[in-house]
Amino acid sequence: MSLAQSSTGSAATLPTTDPTALLTVVGDIRLDDRTGLLASLGRERPLEVSDHGLVLAAYRRWGDRCVEHLVGDFAFALWDGRRHQFTCARDPFGTKPFYYHLSSATFAFASDPEAVLRLPSVPRRLNPVALVDYLTTRYEDTEVTAWLDVLRLSPGSSIVVGCDRVRRQRFWHPESISELRLGSDADYEEAFRVALSDAVGARLETSGVGVSLSGGLDSSSVACVARPLYRGGRLTTFSAVFDLDPGSDEREYAAAAAAQAGAEARYVRPEDTTSLAEWAAAPWTGPAPSCSPQVAITRSVTGSAIEHGVSVLLTGVGGDSVVSHGAAYLTELAGSGHPGKFLIEARALARRHRRPLGHVVQKYGLRPFVPEAVIRARRARGHLELGIAGVPAPVRPEVLRTLGFGAAARELPRRLPRTARLDHLADLTSCFSPYALEDAFHTDVVTGVERRYPFFDRRLAELCLSLPGDQKLRDGWSRSIMRRALVGVLPEVVRQRVGKSDLTDPFLRGLLGPDRPILEAVVASPGSITEWVDPVALTRLWQRCLAERKPADCFTMWRVAVLSRWLDYHGFT
């Protein structure tokens, strides 16, 4: 079974064949650094060949290890008729989905698990561990899905399936990237500018491109860096604004970035939309229950893009994890015998972010060095009060015990990383990102807009990971390398921002307003979700949401409602 077509429905997603070598590749493939790849293949001049064709050429040269030489966004399956085997791969960040079923008789794959589940040989059985993971926001496994008999290919991994063998392996190893040592700050800044420009420019090589611009540091950087690189005319930016929620509104920053980028700024007002009721059944028609309560905001932005002839949206998603805020550099200083330098940097960070110095010292200078035995003892005492693993109350305790959640959850998370590099690596390889990207991909398919992520560029990510800690945090400025490298590129009002807007207010207003009947219906008649959720505890949770409006409770309630409707949609009533 072939991978489904991408959101743009491009013919490039159709199979490409090399009849001489008996090779066929199908997938969603957008390669970067074609010139470098062609040079590695021994080609001096560019060829008029598709990205699919380049994957075939790379396979002819390097076999299964061809994926190590590919840079870009991709999920593909390649059939080798001579070896009678499939080689399948997914890019390092999972920007394109890949689901598969493997048994002694069947190997099936697609970009949507529903396509795999349509096969009579694939059972349609729910995965209870994945559903409890969803309710408890535990994202610790990049392979499991909501279906027992369908797996996902982990980002940065490949699988080779032949008649008599199956081999899974990682081809991207960020932990092996060594620290970069350059001669000056200016050299580091230039390296960052080049890498970001390459990442943005590679994703502009098409028509009908716009930028999803929040006004934050990341999306503003994408828009401003894109200005001299885009050859398709004037850029258009699309920003959500919130008249009723001033604390969530970033139009001041978005307008400044759009002006700096010379873009035509478009503003959408999604305040009349909600995360459950507004957009048909989107949160529960996807491959898994949606993990983003901002689906209505996304729908408003992508809908405006379609109206104005934009089919590709560049976003700033991923900037936090790829560039890194660098706060763990404080821990690195504390642990390496530089108390004076630690205190100077801690004071600067506390002043810049308006936090008590004691809080910063405790979080980054003391807590990471608490003995493991003390942490475990404190957690054990906490579990006596919170229940098994301290998970949200609606989940049935017996379900948690049966699935073994108690002991596993007590061990995580252990402590803050002790170096900026380890903290950066943890963010960069977070298991949550693939889930969020698959959620976004489903939205793209429905709307007809393809989102592209310049920060999820392998070259940019590897550069940022290799930077010393003092390039990530300096003088209290988090993400220091980005702020210094983009002087004159970003408007100062954006470059010197130390925070970002909070979308909690519009979320709560929608959830406890227009969405309230949906939530009340779930509480009154929870249906199939009672296999995992205790109805009495669910009622108490809903009452707390109404009385206290705590974001954590309301977000848990939202997940319960989405899972309930998702189960109903898929026939588990």
C-alpha positions as CSV (number, residue, x, y, z in Angstrom):
1,M,0.0,0.0,0.0
2,S,1.4,3.4,-0.9
3,L,1.7,6.5,1.2
4,A,-1.2,8.9,0.9
5,Q,-0.7,12.0,-1.1
6,S,0.5,15.1,0.6
7,S,-1.8,18.0,1.5
8,T,-1.1,19.7,-1.8
9,G,-2.0,16.6,-3.8
10,S,1.1,17.1,-5.9
11,A,1.9,14.6,-8.6
12,A,5.3,14.3,-7.0
13,T,3.8,12.1,-4.3
14,L,3.0,9.5,-6.9
15,P,5.3,6.5,-7.4
16,T,8.6,7.0,-9.3
17,T,10.2,4.0,-10.9
18,D,13.6,3.0,-12.3
19,P,12.6,0.0,-14.5
20,T,16.3,-0.9,-15.2
21,A,17.2,-1.3,-11.5
22,L,13.7,-2.6,-10.6
23,L,13.3,0.2,-8.1
24,T,10.1,2.1,-7.1
25,V,9.7,4.9,-4.5
26,V,6.5,6.4,-3.2
27,G,6.1,9.0,-0.5
28,D,5.9,12.6,0.6
29,I,9.4,14.0,-0.2
30,R,10.9,17.5,-0.2
31,L,14.7,17.4,-0.3
32,D,17.0,20.3,0.7
33,D,20.7,20.8,-0.4
34,R,20.1,19.1,-3.8
35,T,23.5,20.5,-5.0
36,G,25.4,18.9,-2.1
37,L,23.6,15.6,-2.7
38,L,24.3,15.6,-6.4
39,A,28.0,16.3,-5.6
40,S,28.1,13.3,-3.3
41,L,26.6,11.3,-6.1
42,G,29.4,12.4,-8.4
43,R,27.3,14.8,-10.5
44,E,29.0,18.1,-11.2
45,R,25.9,19.8,-12.7
46,P,22.3,19.9,-11.4
47,L,20.0,17.5,-13.1
48,E,16.3,18.0,-14.0
49,V,15.3,15.3,-11.7
50,S,12.5,15.1,-9.0
51,D,13.2,14.6,-5.3
52,H,11.8,11.1,-5.8
53,G,14.4,10.5,-8.5
54,L,17.2,11.7,-6.3
55,V,16.1,9.2,-3.6
56,L,16.3,6.5,-6.2
57,A,19.8,7.7,-7.2
58,A,20.9,7.8,-3.6
59,Y,19.7,4.3,-3.1
60,R,21.5,3.0,-6.1
61,R,24.7,4.5,-4.7
62,W,24.4,3.7,-1.0
63,G,21.7,1.1,-0.6
64,D,19.8,1.1,2.7
65,R,22.2,3.8,4.1
66,C,21.0,6.3,1.5
67,V,18.8,8.0,4.2
68,E,22.0,9.2,6.0
69,H,22.7,11.4,3.0
70,L,19.2,13.0,2.7
71,V,18.3,16.4,4.1
72,G,14.7,17.6,4.1
73,D,11.2,16.6,5.0
74,F,10.2,13.1,3.9
75,A,8.5,9.9,4.6
76,F,8.9,7.3,1.9
77,A,8.9,3.6,1.0
78,L,11.3,2.2,-1.6
79,W,10.8,-1.2,-3.2
80,D,13.9,-3.1,-4.5
81,G,12.6,-5.7,-6.9
82,R,16.0,-7.5,-7.1
83,R,16.4,-7.8,-3.3
84,H,12.6,-8.2,-2.7
85,Q,12.7,-5.7,0.1
86,F,11.2,-2.4,1.2
87,T,13.4,0.4,2.7
88,C,11.2,2.9,4.5
89,A,12.4,6.1,6.2
90,R,11.1,9.2,8.0
91,D,13.0,12.5,8.4
92,P,14.7,13.3,11.8
93,F,11.8,15.5,13.1
94,G,8.8,13.5,11.8
95,T,7.4,16.4,9.7
96,K,5.8,13.8,7.5
97,P,3.8,10.8,9.0
98,F,4.5,7.2,8.4
99,Y,2.3,4.4,9.8
100,Y,2.6,0.7,9.2
101,H,1.4,-2.8,10.0
102,L,3.8,-5.7,10.1
103,S,2.9,-9.3,10.5
104,S,4.1,-12.7,9.2
105,A,1.8,-12.3,6.2
106,T,1.4,-8.5,5.7
107,F,3.5,-5.3,5.5
108,A,1.2,-2.3,4.9
109,F,2.1,1.4,5.2
110,A,0.4,4.8,4.7
111,S,0.4,8.4,5.9
112,D,-2.9,7.7,7.7
113,P,-3.6,4.6,9.9
114,E,-7.1,4.5,8.5
115,A,-5.7,3.4,5.2
116,V,-3.9,0.5,6.9
117,L,-6.9,-0.4,9.0
118,R,-9.1,-0.8,5.9
119,L,-7.2,-4.0,5.0
120,P,-9.1,-7.1,6.1
121,S,-5.9,-8.6,7.6
122,V,-5.4,-5.7,10.0
123,P,-7.4,-5.9,13.2
124,R,-9.1,-2.8,14.4
125,R,-8.2,-2.9,18.1
126,L,-7.6,0.0,20.4
127,N,-4.3,0.4,22.2
128,P,-5.3,1.1,25.9
129,V,-1.7,2.2,26.8
130,A,-1.7,4.9,24.1
131,L,-5.2,6.2,25.1
132,V,-4.1,6.5,28.8
133,D,-0.9,8.2,27.6
134,Y,-3.1,10.7,25.8
135,L,-5.2,11.4,28.9
136,T,-2.2,11.8,31.1
137,T,-0.1,13.7,28.6
138,R,2.6,11.1,28.7
139,Y,4.5,11.2,25.4
140,E,7.4,8.8,25.9
141,D,7.0,6.4,22.9
142,T,7.3,7.5,19.3
143,E,6.2,4.1,17.9
144,V,2.9,3.3,19.5
145,T,-0.4,4.6,18.1
146,A,-4.0,4.5,19.2
147,W,-4.3,1.2,17.4
148,L,-2.6,-2.0,18.7
149,D,-1.8,-3.3,15.2
150,V,-0.6,-0.1,13.7
151,L,2.8,1.4,14.5
152,R,4.5,4.7,13.5
153,L,8.0,4.9,12.2
154,S,10.0,6.9,14.6
155,P,11.5,10.2,13.4
156,G,15.1,9.8,12.2
157,S,14.6,6.0,11.7
158,S,14.3,3.5,8.9
159,I,12.9,0.0,8.6
160,V,14.0,-2.6,6.0
161,V,11.4,-5.3,5.4
162,G,12.4,-8.3,3.3
163,C,11.1,-11.9,2.9
164,D,13.3,-13.2,5.7
165,R,14.3,-10.2,7.7
166,V,13.2,-7.0,9.4
167,R,15.7,-4.4,10.5
168,R,14.9,-1.2,12.3
169,Q,17.6,1.4,12.9
170,R,18.1,5.1,13.7
171,F,20.0,7.0,11.0
172,W,20.2,10.4,12.8
173,H,22.3,10.5,15.9
174,P,22.2,14.1,17.4
175,E,23.9,12.9,20.6
176,S,27.1,12.3,18.6
177,I,27.4,15.9,17.3
178,S,30.5,17.5,18.8
179,E,30.8,21.0,20.2
180,L,31.6,23.7,17.6
181,R,34.6,25.9,18.5
182,L,34.9,29.1,16.4
183,G,37.2,32.1,16.8
184,S,34.7,34.8,17.8
185,D,31.1,35.6,18.5
186,A,30.9,37.1,15.0
187,D,31.8,33.8,13.5
188,Y,29.0,32.0,15.5
189,E,26.5,34.7,14.5
190,E,27.4,34.4,10.8
191,A,27.1,30.6,11.0
192,F,23.7,30.9,12.5
193,R,22.5,33.5,9.9
194,V,23.7,31.2,7.0
195,A,22.0,28.1,8.4
196,L,18.7,29.9,9.1
197,S,18.7,31.5,5.7
198,D,19.4,28.1,4.0
199,A,16.5,26.6,6.0
200,V,14.1,29.3,5.1
201,G,15.2,29.6,1.5
202,A,14.9,25.9,0.9
203,R,11.2,26.1,1.9
204,L,10.4,29.1,-0.4
205,E,11.2,27.3,-3.7
206,T,7.6,27.2,-4.8
207,S,4.8,29.6,-5.6
208,G,1.9,30.7,-3.3
209,V,4.0,30.9,-0.1
210,G,3.0,32.8,3.0
211,V,4.1,33.0,6.7
212,S,2.0,32.1,9.7
213,L,3.1,35.0,11.9
214,S,2.3,35.1,15.6
215,G,4.7,38.0,16.4
216,G,7.0,35.8,18.5
217,L,10.7,35.5,18.0
218,D,10.6,32.4,15.8
219,S,7.8,33.2,13.3
220,S,9.1,36.8,13.0
221,S,12.6,35.5,12.2
222,V,11.2,33.3,9.5
223,A,9.2,36.2,7.9
224,C,12.1,38.7,8.1
225,V,14.7,36.3,6.8
226,A,12.4,35.3,4.0
227,R,12.1,38.8,2.6
228,P,15.2,38.9,0.4
229,L,15.0,35.2,-0.5
230,Y,11.4,35.0,-1.8
231,R,11.1,35.3,-5.6
232,G,7.3,34.9,-5.8
233,G,6.5,38.5,-5.2
234,R,5.4,40.2,-2.0
235,L,5.1,37.8,1.0
236,T,1.7,37.6,2.8
237,T,1.6,37.0,6.5
238,F,-1.3,35.7,8.5
239,S,-1.8,36.5,12.2
240,A,-4.5,35.6,14.7
241,V,-5.5,38.6,16.9
242,F,-7.7,38.6,20.0
243,D,-9.8,41.7,20.6
244,L,-11.4,40.2,23.7
245,D,-8.2,38.9,25.2
246,P,-5.5,41.6,25.3
247,G,-3.2,39.3,27.2
248,S,-3.2,36.9,24.2
249,D,-2.9,39.5,21.5
250,E,0.4,39.9,19.7
251,R,-0.6,42.2,16.9
252,E,1.9,44.9,17.9
253,Y,4.7,42.5,17.4
254,A,3.2,40.8,14.3
255,A,2.6,44.2,12.7
256,A,6.2,45.2,13.3
257,A,7.6,42.0,11.9
258,A,5.3,42.2,8.8
259,A,6.4,45.7,8.2
260,Q,10.1,44.8,8.5
261,A,9.5,41.9,6.1
262,G,7.8,44.1,3.6
263,A,4.8,41.8,3.8
264,E,1.1,42.2,3.2
265,A,-0.3,41.6,6.7
266,R,-3.6,39.7,7.1
267,Y,-5.3,39.4,10.4
268,V,-7.9,36.9,11.5
269,R,-10.1,37.0,14.6
270,P,-10.8,33.4,15.8
271,E,-12.5,34.6,19.0
272,D,-15.9,33.3,17.8
273,T,-14.4,29.9,17.2
274,T,-13.9,27.1,19.7
275,S,-11.7,24.1,20.1
276,L,-14.5,21.6,20.0
277,A,-17.7,22.9,18.3
278,E,-16.5,25.3,15.6
279,W,-14.7,23.1,13.1
280,A,-17.0,20.2,12.3
281,A,-15.5,17.0,13.8
282,A,-11.8,17.9,13.1
283,P,-10.5,17.1,16.6
284,W,-11.7,13.6,16.4
285,T,-11.5,12.6,12.8
286,G,-7.7,12.3,12.8
287,P,-5.4,9.4,13.2
288,A,-5.3,9.9,17.0
289,P,-7.2,12.2,19.4
290,S,-6.0,15.7,18.8
291,C,-3.3,17.0,21.1
292,S,-3.8,20.7,20.2
293,P,-6.6,22.7,21.7
294,Q,-5.7,25.5,19.3
295,V,-7.1,23.7,16.3
296,A,-9.7,26.5,15.8
297,I,-7.0,29.2,15.7
298,T,-5.0,27.1,13.2
299,R,-8.2,26.6,11.1
300,S,-8.8,30.4,11.0
301,V,-5.2,31.1,9.9
302,T,-5.1,28.4,7.2
303,G,-8.6,29.3,6.0
304,S,-7.5,32.9,5.4
305,A,-4.4,31.6,3.6
306,I,-6.5,29.6,1.2
307,E,-8.8,32.6,0.6
308,H,-5.8,34.7,-0.5
309,G,-4.3,32.1,-2.8
310,V,-1.6,30.8,-0.4
311,S,-1.1,27.0,-0.3
312,V,2.2,26.8,1.6
313,L,2.7,28.4,5.0
314,L,6.0,28.8,6.7
315,T,5.8,28.7,10.5
316,G,8.1,29.3,13.5
317,V,7.2,26.0,15.1
318,G,10.2,24.2,16.5
319,G,12.2,27.3,17.3
320,D,12.2,26.9,21.0
321,S,13.6,23.3,20.9
322,V,16.0,23.8,18.0
323,V,17.6,27.1,19.0
324,S,17.2,26.4,22.8
325,H,16.6,29.0,25.5
326,G,19.8,27.9,27.1
327,A,18.8,28.2,30.8
328,A,20.5,25.0,31.7
329,Y,23.8,26.8,31.0
330,L,23.3,28.2,34.5
331,T,23.4,24.6,35.9
332,E,26.4,23.9,33.8
333,L,28.2,26.9,35.5
334,A,27.0,25.8,38.9
335,G,28.4,22.3,38.4
336,S,31.7,23.3,36.9
337,G,33.0,25.4,39.8
338,H,32.2,28.9,38.6
339,P,30.0,30.3,41.4
340,G,30.8,33.9,40.6
341,K,29.9,33.6,36.9
342,F,26.8,31.6,37.9
343,L,25.5,34.3,40.2
344,I,26.2,37.1,37.6
345,E,24.3,35.2,35.0
346,A,21.5,34.2,37.4
347,R,21.0,37.8,38.4
348,A,20.8,38.9,34.8
349,L,18.3,36.2,33.9
350,A,16.2,37.0,37.0
351,R,16.2,40.7,36.1
352,R,15.5,40.1,32.4
353,H,12.5,37.8,33.1
354,R,11.3,39.5,36.3
355,R,11.7,36.5,38.5
356,P,13.0,36.3,42.1
357,L,16.7,35.6,42.2
358,G,16.1,32.9,44.7
359,H,13.8,31.0,42.4
360,V,16.4,31.0,39.6
361,V,19.1,29.9,41.9
362,Q,17.0,27.1,43.3
363,K,15.8,25.8,40.0
364,Y,19.1,25.9,38.1
365,G,21.8,25.9,40.8
366,L,20.4,23.6,43.5
367,R,17.6,21.3,42.3
368,P,19.6,19.5,39.6
369,F,22.1,18.4,42.2
370,V,19.8,16.9,44.7
371,P,20.7,13.2,45.3
372,E,18.5,10.8,43.3
373,A,17.5,9.0,46.5
374,V,16.0,12.2,48.0
375,I,14.1,12.8,44.8
376,R,12.6,9.3,44.8
377,A,11.6,9.6,48.5
378,R,9.9,13.0,47.9
379,R,8.0,11.6,45.0
380,A,6.9,8.6,46.9
381,R,5.4,10.9,49.6
382,G,3.7,12.9,46.9
383,H,2.2,9.8,45.4
384,L,0.6,8.9,48.7
385,E,-1.4,12.2,48.4
386,L,-2.0,12.2,44.6
387,G,-2.7,8.6,44.0
388,I,-1.0,6.3,41.5
389,A,1.7,8.3,39.7
390,G,-0.1,11.6,40.5
391,V,-1.9,11.3,37.1
392,P,-5.2,13.3,36.5
393,A,-8.0,12.1,38.7
394,P,-10.5,10.9,36.0
395,V,-8.4,7.9,35.0
396,R,-9.5,4.8,36.8
397,P,-6.8,3.6,39.3
398,E,-7.4,0.0,38.4
399,V,-6.6,0.8,34.7
400,L,-3.4,2.4,35.7
401,R,-2.4,-0.6,37.8
402,T,-3.3,-3.0,35.1
403,L,-1.3,-1.2,32.5
404,G,1.7,-0.7,34.9
405,F,1.6,3.0,34.9
406,G,2.4,3.4,38.6
407,A,6.0,2.2,38.9
408,A,7.0,3.7,35.5
409,A,5.7,7.1,36.2
410,R,7.4,7.4,39.6
411,E,10.8,7.4,37.8
412,L,10.0,10.4,35.5
413,P,11.2,13.0,35.2
414,R,14.3,12.5,37.3
415,R,16.1,15.8,37.4
416,L,16.9,18.8,35.3
417,P,19.8,18.2,32.9
418,R,23.2,19.4,34.2
419,T,24.5,20.9,31.0
420,A,23.1,23.2,28.3
421,R,23.9,20.5,25.8
422,L,21.9,17.7,27.5
423,D,19.0,20.0,28.1
424,H,19.1,21.1,24.4
425,L,19.3,17.4,23.3
426,A,16.3,16.5,25.4
427,D,14.2,19.3,23.9
428,L,15.3,18.5,20.4
429,T,14.4,14.8,20.6
430,S,11.2,15.3,22.6
431,C,8.6,12.5,21.9
432,F,5.8,15.1,21.8
433,S,6.9,16.8,18.6
434,P,6.0,13.9,16.3
435,Y,2.5,13.8,17.8
436,A,2.0,17.5,17.3
437,L,3.3,17.5,13.8
438,E,1.0,14.6,12.8
439,D,-1.9,16.6,14.3
440,A,-0.9,19.5,12.1
441,F,-0.5,17.3,9.1
442,H,-4.1,16.1,9.4
443,T,-5.3,19.7,9.6
444,D,-3.2,20.5,6.5
445,V,-4.8,17.6,4.6
446,V,-8.3,18.9,5.5
447,T,-7.6,22.5,4.7
448,G,-5.4,22.1,1.6
449,V,-2.5,24.1,3.1
450,E,0.9,22.7,3.6
451,R,2.8,24.0,6.6
452,R,6.6,24.0,6.4
453,Y,9.0,24.2,9.3
454,P,12.3,26.0,8.7
455,F,13.5,25.4,12.3
456,F,13.0,21.7,11.8
457,D,15.9,21.7,9.3
458,R,18.5,19.1,10.1
459,R,21.4,21.4,9.3
460,L,20.2,24.3,11.4
461,A,19.4,21.9,14.3
462,E,22.8,20.3,14.2
463,L,24.5,23.7,14.2
464,C,22.4,25.0,17.2
465,L,23.1,21.8,19.2
466,S,26.8,22.1,18.6
467,L,27.0,25.7,20.1
468,P,28.7,26.2,23.4
469,G,26.4,27.1,26.3
470,D,27.5,30.7,26.4
471,Q,26.2,31.2,22.9
472,K,22.7,30.1,24.0
473,L,22.4,32.2,27.2
474,R,24.3,35.4,27.9
475,D,23.7,38.5,30.0
476,G,20.3,37.1,30.9
477,W,19.2,36.8,27.3
478,S,17.9,33.4,26.4
479,R,18.4,32.3,22.8
480,S,21.3,34.7,22.7
481,I,22.7,33.5,19.4
482,M,19.5,34.2,17.6
483,R,19.1,37.7,19.1
484,R,22.6,38.7,18.3
485,A,22.7,37.2,14.8
486,L,19.5,38.9,13.7
487,V,20.4,42.5,14.7
488,G,19.1,44.6,11.9
489,V,17.0,41.8,10.5
490,L,14.3,41.6,13.2
491,P,12.6,44.8,14.5
492,E,14.0,45.6,17.9
493,V,10.6,45.4,19.6
494,V,10.5,41.7,18.6
495,R,14.2,40.9,19.0
496,Q,14.2,42.1,22.6
497,R,11.0,40.2,23.6
498,V,11.6,37.9,26.6
499,G,8.2,36.2,26.6
500,K,5.3,35.3,24.4
501,S,1.5,35.5,24.5
502,D,-0.6,33.1,26.5
503,L,-3.6,31.6,24.7
504,T,-5.2,30.3,27.9
505,D,-7.9,33.0,28.1
506,P,-9.5,32.4,24.6
507,F,-9.2,28.7,25.3
508,L,-11.1,28.9,28.6
509,R,-13.6,31.3,27.2
510,G,-14.4,28.9,24.3
511,L,-14.3,25.8,26.4
512,L,-16.6,27.1,29.2
513,G,-18.8,29.1,26.8
514,P,-19.8,27.7,23.4
515,D,-18.2,24.3,24.1
516,R,-19.9,23.9,27.4
517,P,-22.9,21.8,26.1
518,I,-20.4,19.3,24.5
519,L,-18.6,18.9,27.8
520,E,-21.8,18.6,29.8
521,A,-23.0,15.9,27.4
522,V,-19.8,14.0,27.9
523,V,-20.1,14.2,31.7
524,A,-23.8,13.2,31.7
525,S,-23.2,10.3,29.2
526,P,-19.5,9.4,29.0
527,G,-20.2,6.2,27.0
528,S,-17.2,4.1,26.0
529,I,-14.7,6.3,27.7
530,T,-15.9,4.9,31.1
531,E,-13.5,2.0,30.3
532,W,-10.7,4.4,31.1
533,V,-12.3,7.2,33.1
534,D,-14.2,7.1,36.4
535,P,-17.5,8.9,35.9
536,V,-17.6,10.2,39.5
537,A,-14.1,11.6,39.2
538,L,-15.0,13.1,35.9
539,T,-18.0,14.9,37.4
540,R,-15.8,16.3,40.2
541,L,-13.3,17.5,37.6
542,W,-16.0,19.3,35.6
543,Q,-17.3,21.0,38.7
544,R,-13.8,22.2,39.5
545,C,-13.4,23.5,36.0
546,L,-16.6,25.6,36.4
547,A,-15.7,26.8,39.9
548,E,-12.0,27.5,39.7
549,R,-11.2,27.7,35.9
550,K,-7.8,26.2,36.5
551,P,-6.1,25.8,33.0
552,A,-4.6,22.3,34.0
553,D,-8.1,21.0,34.9
554,C,-9.7,22.5,31.9
555,F,-7.1,21.1,29.6
556,T,-7.6,17.6,31.1
557,M,-11.4,18.0,30.6
558,W,-10.8,19.0,27.0
559,R,-8.8,15.8,26.4
560,V,-11.5,13.7,28.0
561,A,-14.1,15.3,25.7
562,V,-11.9,14.8,22.6
563,L,-11.2,11.2,23.4
564,S,-14.9,10.5,24.1
565,R,-15.9,12.0,20.8
566,W,-13.0,10.3,18.9
567,L,-14.1,6.9,20.2
568,D,-17.7,7.6,19.2
569,Y,-16.6,8.7,15.8
570,H,-14.6,5.5,15.3
571,G,-17.5,3.3,16.3
572,F,-16.6,2.5,19.9
573,T,-19.8,3.6,21.6
